[in-house]
């Protein structure tokens, strides 16, 4: 009975298939293969009208084709990944790294700062900072063509878009997001210097103003299309048009020196903490440092803005320099203090990540090893002896690690840059001018950053006050400012 139903159900389908098979064009009959003479002599039927011509697909985007062109899907996929990696560096990476080094009564405020800075800078960046930093306007600041991110174009139907000339093979939205993650982590790093004593409201005002008045101009100078120190500043024939060229592949000056110097100014303005103590949880710091290490591949290799040769070398030297710096800090600490510590080796790894950042797209493995040793030693003494000698309270060593490490990396980029890998030569390949330019770049950023940061801090201090009261500092910022505690 079931078989009868099966065949009765299949019968119409089999009949239709048989009809198509015997009468359709895919199965010619004998008569079609051997038509009669009368049929052979008949004039041929009129040819069908030609199909209308299809529009040509958009050209591939490149440095010379930036309008209504298609991006590279491989580059775009890598850059989308890099955006996620770099965002992970701030939340949760930096939050946990800093959170483990403060006392238990202030850990909530510390992680809250990283999270709040991420949200605040995202909004400020979308409204104004991206346009000021990464569009043409002049040697000192960009224009307003991307205010509120207006002017970003793409056609979903054809796949065509108009990318930013600084990253021609990826959509401008992706490039904007990638640079946003840099704008987020830079002011978040500053918080390491003023941890455990700044008002949360003052922090928000300070960070918001600093992102506009310090980060945006410096990013434009070094990375903008017409910044006066930009390596991207060339005319249509490739002739350099800037005042002098500073090599900063992923943020030695723009991110780390910028953040470290601002942190030092904040530490000086706020003064020392009333009391200090060891970090409450080294495991949190270990986890945070590990997330920073992994995320930094997006930071450095992503700065190639393509999935190509330069990204591969940037990733390689980042791993090498970080490992060398971690070991160097550990051995130096072991020699001076008698014991290697988790906080020490983690801080050494971050110092290596910082120092290789400006050099990552320009140097080779040997240069990265030297940079790792140099920053492992330099940042250790920057975070210990220098701080003790000058008497400032850089709570979590934002200056000692980021400013010192960034300066070491930026200057040594001018020594170890390899023309074969980057198109730029350093001192070892005979380019003395580039070595000098790196010093100038560091000096300009330090001076501008220090002056403007102090002005912003003073204005905020006069308006609402920078520092919490002694009672709040004694009891802990978590309970007083946020009504929360870590148990």
C-alpha positions as CSV (number, residue, x, y, z in Angstrom):
1,X,0.0,0.0,0.0
2,X,2.8,2.4,0.9
3,X,4.6,1.6,-2.4
4,X,1.4,2.3,-4.3
5,X,1.2,5.7,-2.6
6,X,4.8,6.4,-3.3
7,X,4.6,5.7,-7.0
8,X,1.3,7.6,-7.3
9,X,3.0,10.6,-5.7
10,X,6.0,10.4,-7.9
11,X,4.1,9.7,-11.1
12,X,3.4,13.4,-12.0
13,X,7.0,14.4,-11.4
14,X,8.3,11.5,-13.5
15,X,6.0,12.4,-16.3
16,X,7.0,16.0,-16.3
17,X,10.7,15.1,-16.2
18,X,10.3,12.7,-19.1
19,X,8.5,15.3,-21.2
20,X,11.3,17.9,-20.6
21,X,13.9,15.3,-21.2
22,X,12.5,14.2,-24.6
23,X,11.3,17.6,-25.9
24,X,13.6,20.1,-24.3
25,X,16.7,21.6,-26.0
26,X,19.1,19.6,-23.8
27,X,18.0,16.4,-25.5
28,X,17.9,16.9,-29.3
29,X,15.9,14.4,-31.3
30,X,17.1,12.5,-34.3
31,X,15.2,14.8,-36.6
32,X,17.0,17.8,-35.0
33,X,20.3,16.2,-35.6
34,X,19.4,15.2,-39.2
35,X,16.8,17.8,-40.4
36,X,15.1,17.1,-43.8
37,X,16.4,18.9,-46.9
38,X,13.5,21.4,-46.9
39,X,14.3,22.4,-43.4
40,X,18.0,22.6,-44.3
41,X,17.3,25.0,-47.2
42,X,15.0,27.3,-45.1
43,X,16.6,30.6,-44.3
44,X,17.9,30.9,-40.8
45,X,15.7,32.6,-38.2
46,X,16.6,36.2,-37.3
47,X,19.2,36.4,-34.6
48,X,17.9,37.6,-31.2
49,X,18.6,41.1,-30.3
50,X,21.8,41.7,-28.5
51,X,21.5,42.0,-24.7
52,X,22.1,45.5,-23.4
53,X,25.7,46.1,-22.3
54,X,26.3,45.6,-18.5
55,X,27.9,48.5,-16.7
56,X,31.6,48.0,-15.9
57,X,32.3,47.0,-12.3
58,X,33.8,49.7,-10.1
59,X,37.6,49.7,-10.2
60,X,39.7,48.5,-7.3
61,X,40.5,51.1,-4.7
62,X,44.2,52.2,-4.6
63,X,46.3,55.2,-3.7
64,X,45.4,56.8,-7.0
65,X,41.7,55.6,-7.2
66,X,39.7,56.8,-4.3
67,X,36.3,57.5,-5.7
68,X,33.5,54.9,-6.4
69,X,35.9,52.0,-6.1
70,X,35.8,48.6,-4.4
71,X,38.0,47.7,-1.4
72,X,40.0,44.6,-0.7
73,X,38.0,42.0,1.2
74,X,41.1,40.4,2.7
75,X,42.4,43.8,4.0
76,X,39.0,44.6,5.3
77,X,38.6,41.3,7.2
78,X,42.0,41.8,8.9
79,X,41.2,45.4,9.8
80,X,37.8,44.4,11.3
81,X,39.7,41.9,13.4
82,X,42.2,44.5,14.4
83,X,39.5,46.9,15.6
84,X,38.2,44.2,18.0
85,X,41.7,43.4,19.2
86,X,42.6,47.0,20.0
87,X,39.3,47.7,21.7
88,X,40.0,44.6,23.8
89,X,43.2,46.3,25.0
90,X,41.2,49.0,26.8
91,X,38.2,46.9,27.9
92,X,39.0,44.6,29.5
93,X,42.8,44.6,29.1
94,X,43.9,48.0,30.5
95,X,41.1,48.0,33.1
96,X,42.2,44.7,34.6
97,X,45.9,45.6,34.3
98,X,45.4,48.8,36.2
99,X,42.7,47.4,38.5
100,X,45.0,44.7,39.9
101,X,47.7,47.3,40.9
102,X,45.5,49.6,42.9
103,X,44.2,48.9,46.4
104,X,41.0,47.0,46.8
105,X,39.0,50.1,47.9
106,X,39.8,51.8,44.6
107,X,39.5,49.0,42.0
108,X,35.9,49.8,41.1
109,X,36.8,53.4,40.2
110,X,39.8,52.2,38.2
111,X,37.9,49.8,36.0
112,X,35.0,52.2,35.8
113,X,37.5,54.8,34.4
114,X,38.6,52.6,31.6
115,X,35.0,51.8,30.7
116,X,33.7,55.4,30.9
117,X,36.6,56.7,28.9
118,X,35.8,54.2,26.2
119,X,32.2,55.4,25.9
120,X,33.1,59.1,26.2
121,X,35.9,59.1,23.7
122,X,33.8,57.1,21.2
123,X,31.2,59.9,21.2
124,X,33.7,62.8,21.0
125,X,35.6,61.0,18.3
126,X,32.6,60.4,16.2
127,X,31.4,64.0,16.5
128,X,34.8,65.8,16.1
129,X,38.1,64.1,16.7
130,X,38.2,61.9,13.6
131,X,37.6,64.8,11.3
132,X,40.2,67.0,13.1
133,X,42.8,64.3,13.0
134,X,42.4,62.4,9.7
135,X,41.1,64.8,7.1
136,X,43.0,67.5,5.3
137,X,42.9,71.0,6.6
138,X,46.4,72.2,7.2
139,X,49.7,71.3,8.8
140,X,48.4,71.7,12.4
141,X,44.8,70.5,12.3
142,X,42.4,68.8,10.0
143,X,39.1,70.0,8.6
144,X,35.5,69.5,9.5
145,X,34.4,67.5,6.4
146,X,33.7,64.4,8.7
147,X,32.0,66.3,11.5
148,X,29.4,63.8,13.0
149,X,31.0,61.4,10.4
150,X,29.1,63.0,7.6
151,X,30.5,62.6,4.1
152,X,31.4,58.9,4.4
153,X,30.0,57.3,1.2
154,X,29.4,53.8,0.0
155,X,26.9,52.1,-2.4
156,X,25.7,48.7,-1.1
157,X,24.4,47.7,-4.5
158,X,27.6,48.1,-6.5
159,X,30.0,47.6,-3.6
160,X,31.7,50.9,-4.4
161,X,32.9,53.3,-1.7
162,X,35.2,56.3,-1.3
163,X,37.9,55.4,1.2
164,X,40.2,57.6,3.2
165,X,43.4,58.1,1.2
166,X,45.4,57.0,4.3
167,X,43.9,53.5,4.0
168,X,42.7,53.1,0.4
169,X,41.9,49.4,0.3
170,X,39.4,49.3,3.2
171,X,36.1,51.1,3.8
172,X,36.4,54.5,5.5
173,X,34.1,53.2,8.2
174,X,36.6,50.5,9.1
175,X,39.5,52.9,9.1
176,X,37.6,55.3,11.2
177,X,36.8,52.6,13.7
178,X,40.4,51.4,13.8
179,X,41.7,54.9,14.6
180,X,38.9,55.3,17.2
181,X,40.3,52.5,19.2
182,X,43.6,54.3,19.4
183,X,41.9,57.5,20.4
184,X,40.2,55.5,23.2
185,X,43.2,53.8,24.7
186,X,45.4,56.8,24.7
187,X,43.6,58.9,27.4
188,X,42.7,55.7,29.2
189,X,46.4,55.2,29.7
190,X,46.7,58.6,31.4
191,X,44.6,57.3,34.3
192,X,47.4,55.2,35.5
193,X,49.2,58.3,36.8
194,X,46.3,59.9,38.7
195,X,44.7,56.6,40.0
196,X,43.2,56.6,43.5
197,X,42.8,60.4,43.9
198,X,41.0,62.2,41.1
199,X,37.3,63.0,41.1
200,X,35.4,61.0,38.6
201,X,33.6,64.1,37.3
202,X,36.9,65.9,36.9
203,X,38.3,62.9,35.0
204,X,35.5,63.1,32.5
205,X,35.9,66.8,31.8
206,X,39.7,66.4,31.6
207,X,39.6,63.4,29.3
208,X,37.0,65.0,27.0
209,X,38.9,68.2,26.6
210,X,42.3,66.4,26.2
211,X,41.0,64.2,23.4
212,X,40.1,67.3,21.4
213,X,42.8,69.7,22.3
214,X,45.8,67.4,22.5
215,X,45.2,64.0,20.9
216,X,43.5,65.3,17.7
217,X,46.3,67.8,16.8
218,X,49.1,65.4,17.6
219,X,47.5,62.6,15.6
220,X,47.1,65.0,12.7
221,X,50.7,66.2,12.9
222,X,52.1,62.7,12.7
223,X,49.5,60.7,10.8
224,X,47.2,63.2,9.0
225,X,47.3,63.6,5.3
226,X,48.9,67.1,5.6
227,X,50.4,67.1,9.1
228,X,53.7,68.9,9.3
229,X,55.5,65.8,10.7
230,X,53.5,63.2,8.7
231,X,55.2,60.4,6.7
232,X,52.0,60.2,4.7
233,X,52.4,63.9,3.6
234,X,53.2,63.6,-0.1
235,X,52.0,65.0,-3.3
236,X,50.6,63.0,-6.2
237,X,54.1,62.2,-7.4
238,X,55.3,61.0,-4.1
239,X,57.3,64.1,-3.2
240,X,57.4,64.8,0.5
241,X,55.6,68.0,1.4
242,X,55.9,68.2,5.2
243,X,58.3,70.2,7.3
244,X,60.1,67.1,8.6
245,X,59.1,63.4,8.6
246,X,58.7,61.5,11.8
247,X,58.3,57.7,11.6
248,X,55.6,56.4,14.0
249,X,54.1,53.2,12.7
250,X,51.5,52.6,15.4
251,X,51.7,55.3,18.0
252,X,55.0,55.8,19.9
253,X,54.5,59.6,19.8
254,X,50.8,59.9,19.2
255,X,49.7,57.4,21.8
256,X,52.4,56.6,24.4
257,X,54.5,59.7,24.7
258,X,51.3,61.7,24.5
259,X,49.6,59.7,27.3
260,X,52.7,59.4,29.5
261,X,53.6,63.1,29.5
262,X,49.9,64.0,30.2
263,X,50.0,61.5,33.0
264,X,53.1,63.1,34.5
265,X,51.4,66.5,34.4
266,X,48.3,65.1,36.1
267,X,50.4,63.4,38.8
268,X,52.3,66.7,39.5
269,X,49.0,68.8,39.6
270,X,47.2,66.4,41.9
271,X,50.2,65.7,44.2
272,X,51.0,62.5,46.0
273,X,48.5,60.1,47.5
274,X,48.0,60.4,51.2
275,X,48.8,56.7,51.7
276,X,49.9,53.9,49.4
277,X,50.0,50.2,49.5
278,X,50.6,47.1,47.3
279,X,48.2,46.2,44.6
280,X,45.3,44.1,45.7
281,X,45.3,41.4,43.1
282,X,48.3,40.5,40.9
283,X,46.3,37.9,39.0
284,X,44.1,40.7,37.6
285,X,47.2,42.5,36.4
286,X,48.5,39.3,34.8
287,X,45.2,38.8,33.0
288,X,45.2,42.4,31.9
289,X,48.8,42.3,30.6
290,X,48.0,39.1,28.7
291,X,45.0,40.7,27.0
292,X,47.2,43.7,26.2
293,X,49.9,41.5,24.6
294,X,47.4,39.7,22.4
295,X,45.5,42.8,21.5
296,X,48.7,44.6,20.6
297,X,48.9,42.5,17.4
298,X,45.9,44.4,16.2
299,X,47.5,47.6,17.4
300,X,50.8,47.2,15.5
301,X,50.2,44.7,12.7
302,X,46.8,46.4,12.1
303,X,48.6,49.7,11.5
304,X,49.7,48.4,8.1
305,X,46.0,48.8,7.2
306,X,46.4,45.7,5.0
307,X,46.9,42.0,5.3
308,X,50.3,42.0,3.6
309,X,54.1,41.8,4.1
310,X,54.4,44.8,6.4
311,X,51.7,43.5,8.8
312,X,53.5,40.2,9.0
313,X,56.8,41.8,10.0
314,X,55.1,44.1,12.4
315,X,53.5,41.2,14.1
316,X,56.8,39.3,14.3
317,X,58.9,42.1,15.8
318,X,56.1,42.9,18.3
319,X,56.3,39.4,19.7
320,X,60.1,39.4,19.8
321,X,60.5,42.8,21.4
322,X,57.8,42.1,24.0
323,X,59.4,38.8,25.1
324,X,62.9,40.3,25.3
325,X,61.7,43.3,27.3
326,X,59.7,41.1,29.8
327,X,62.8,39.0,30.4
328,X,65.0,42.0,30.7
329,X,62.8,43.7,33.3
330,X,62.6,40.5,35.2
331,X,66.3,40.0,35.3
332,X,67.0,43.6,36.2
333,X,64.5,43.5,39.0
334,X,65.8,40.2,40.2
335,X,69.3,41.6,40.4
336,X,68.3,44.8,42.2
337,X,65.6,43.5,44.5
338,X,66.5,39.9,44.9
339,X,63.2,38.5,43.5
340,X,61.4,38.4,40.2
341,X,57.7,39.5,40.5
342,X,54.5,39.0,38.4
343,X,54.0,42.8,38.4
344,X,57.5,43.2,37.2
345,X,57.5,40.8,34.3
346,X,54.0,42.0,33.2
347,X,55.2,45.6,33.3
348,X,58.3,44.7,31.3
349,X,56.1,43.1,28.6
350,X,54.0,46.2,28.4
351,X,57.1,48.3,28.1
352,X,58.3,46.1,25.2
353,X,54.9,46.5,23.5
354,X,55.1,50.3,24.0
355,X,58.7,50.7,22.6
356,X,58.2,48.5,19.5
357,X,55.0,50.3,18.6
358,X,56.6,53.2,16.6
359,X,59.2,50.9,15.1
360,X,57.0,47.9,14.3
361,X,56.5,48.6,10.6
362,X,60.1,49.8,10.0
363,X,62.6,47.5,11.8
364,X,63.6,43.8,11.5
365,X,64.0,41.1,14.2
366,X,67.5,42.2,15.3
367,X,66.4,45.8,15.8
368,X,63.4,44.6,17.8
369,X,65.7,42.6,20.1
370,X,67.8,45.7,20.8
371,X,64.7,47.8,21.4
372,X,63.4,45.1,23.8
373,X,66.6,45.2,25.9
374,X,66.8,49.0,25.8
375,X,63.2,49.6,27.0
376,X,63.4,46.7,29.6
377,X,66.2,48.5,31.3
378,X,65.1,52.1,30.6
379,X,61.5,51.6,31.7
380,X,62.5,49.7,34.8
381,X,64.6,52.7,36.0
382,X,61.9,55.1,34.7
383,X,59.3,53.4,36.9
384,X,61.6,53.1,40.0
385,X,64.7,55.3,40.3
386,X,63.6,58.3,38.2
387,X,60.2,58.5,40.0
388,X,62.0,58.3,43.4
389,X,64.6,60.9,42.4
390,X,62.0,63.5,41.2
391,X,59.4,62.8,43.8
392,X,56.2,62.6,41.7
393,X,53.5,60.0,42.4
394,X,53.0,58.3,39.1
395,X,50.7,55.7,40.7
396,X,50.7,53.0,38.0
397,X,53.8,54.2,36.0
398,X,52.1,55.7,33.0
399,X,55.0,58.0,32.5
400,X,57.7,55.6,33.5
401,X,56.5,52.9,31.0
402,X,54.6,54.8,28.3
403,X,56.5,58.1,27.9
404,X,59.9,56.6,28.6
405,X,59.2,53.5,26.5
406,X,57.6,55.5,23.7
407,X,60.6,57.8,23.5
408,X,63.1,54.9,23.5
409,X,61.2,53.2,20.7
410,X,60.7,56.4,18.6
411,X,64.4,57.3,18.8
412,X,65.6,53.8,18.1
413,X,63.2,53.7,15.1
414,X,65.6,56.3,13.6
415,X,68.5,53.9,14.2
416,X,67.2,50.5,13.1
417,X,64.7,51.4,10.3
418,X,65.3,49.0,7.3
419,X,64.7,50.3,3.8
420,X,64.0,46.8,2.5
421,X,61.1,46.3,5.0
422,X,59.6,49.8,5.0
423,X,61.1,52.1,2.3
424,X,62.7,54.1,5.1
425,X,66.3,53.9,6.3
426,X,67.7,54.6,9.8
427,X,71.1,55.6,11.1
428,X,72.6,52.2,10.6
429,X,71.8,52.5,6.9
430,X,73.3,56.0,6.7
431,X,70.2,58.2,7.2
432,X,71.3,60.6,9.9
433,X,68.5,63.1,9.0
434,X,65.8,60.5,9.9
435,X,67.5,59.9,13.3
436,X,67.5,63.6,14.0
437,X,63.9,63.9,12.9
438,X,62.9,61.3,15.5
439,X,64.4,63.5,18.3
440,X,62.5,66.6,17.0
441,X,59.3,64.7,16.8
442,X,59.6,63.5,20.4
443,X,60.5,67.0,21.6
444,X,57.6,68.7,19.8
445,X,55.0,66.3,21.2
446,X,56.4,66.5,24.8
447,X,56.4,70.3,24.9
448,X,53.0,70.8,23.3
449,X,51.4,68.0,25.4
450,X,52.8,69.2,28.7
451,X,51.7,72.8,28.2
452,X,48.2,72.2,27.0
453,X,47.6,69.4,29.5
454,X,48.6,71.7,32.4
455,X,46.2,74.3,31.1
456,X,43.3,71.9,30.8
457,X,44.0,70.5,34.3
458,X,44.2,74.0,35.8
459,X,40.9,75.0,34.2
460,X,39.1,71.9,35.4
461,X,40.6,72.4,38.9
462,X,39.3,76.0,39.1
463,X,35.9,75.0,37.8
464,X,35.1,71.8,39.8
465,X,38.3,70.7,41.6
466,X,40.5,67.8,40.6
467,X,41.1,65.9,43.7
468,X,38.8,64.0,46.0
469,X,38.6,65.0,49.7
470,X,40.9,63.4,52.3
471,X,37.9,61.5,53.7
472,X,37.0,60.0,50.3
473,X,40.6,59.1,49.6
474,X,41.0,57.5,53.0
475,X,37.7,55.5,52.7
476,X,38.2,54.6,49.1
477,X,36.8,56.0,45.8
478,X,34.6,53.0,45.2
479,X,32.1,53.5,48.0
480,X,32.2,57.4,48.0
481,X,32.0,58.0,44.3
482,X,30.2,55.0,43.0
483,X,28.4,53.4,45.9
484,X,30.0,50.0,45.2
485,X,32.6,47.9,46.8
486,X,34.6,44.8,45.8
487,X,34.2,42.0,48.3
